[in-house]
Amino acid sequence: MEYRFYTTFSSSFDTFTIVWKKTDSESQVQRIFLCDPGLKSEEKALESFEGIESESSSPITTLGEEIQRFLKGEKVEFDLDLLDLNRCLEIQKRVLLADYKIPRGWVSTYKRIANHIGLYNGARVVGNALARNPFPIVIPCHRAIKTNGELGGYQGGIEMKRILLEMEGIEISEKGKVISEKLFY
């Protein structure tokens, strides 16, 4: 039997909410919701998952604390073990795993990620997969940008993406383009 719960944490970017399921043997993260302009993370979680209840567990609290530290600018190495990647389609899983490997202080483009996983001319597929990333921050989709250096979209809003990249040492021009020699893939 499995049950779904949510836990909301405060951060320097308002709040974020982790939706997770509990089975007889483990807790698994189903989704991480960030606030965006106009909608709180908890509201998004309650709209997306019917019947979930507020609850906490040790592994989820630990993950939440790691995300809080990351959002304060600390270097945090996230583990994928708690994430329920089986919720994702196979192509999205490939994109997310490639994106996960982009190190702090580096960026990649949707096109480079697509080429890396063998999806030539698949930049749009990569962009769409990352736009629907169920595990933002843990899988750092903020590190993926457009080929022309523009930031592209982000679930927490473009300003949050800019701040996260700058916290990681990525320089961004006044016109909103990444200025970096550190391109991954």
DARAWO-V500508 format. One record per backbone hydrogen bond with DSSP energy under -0.5 kcal/mol. CO is the residue of the C=O (numbers start at 1). NH is the residue of the N-H. Records with the same first field share a line. If there is no record, write none. Layout:
CO=NH ; NH
This chain:
3=22
4=53
5=20
6=55
7=18
9=16
11=14
13=15
14=11
15=35
16=9
17=19 ; 33
18=7
19=30 ; 31
20=5
21=23 ; 28
22=3
26=23
28=21
29=84
31=19
32=136
33=17
36=39
39=36
40=44
41=45
42=46
43=47
44=48
45=49
48=50
49=52
53=6
57=61
58=62
59=63
60=64
61=65
62=66
63=67
64=68
65=69
66=70
67=71
68=72
69=72 ; 74
70=73
74=76
76=78
80=83
82=29
83=85
84=87
85=88
89=93
90=94
91=95
92=96
93=97
94=98
95=99
96=100
97=101
98=101
99=102
101=103
103=106
107=184
108=145
109=113
110=114
111=115
112=116
113=117
114=119
115=118
118=120
119=122
122=126
123=127
124=128
125=129
126=130
127=131
128=132
130=133
133=136
134=32
135=139
136=138
138=140
139=137 ; 141
140=143
141=144
143=108
145=110
146=149
149=178
150=146
154=157
157=161
158=162
159=163
160=164
161=165
162=166
163=167
164=168
165=170
166=169
169=171
171=179
173=176
176=151
177=173
178=180
179=171
181=183
182=107 ; 184
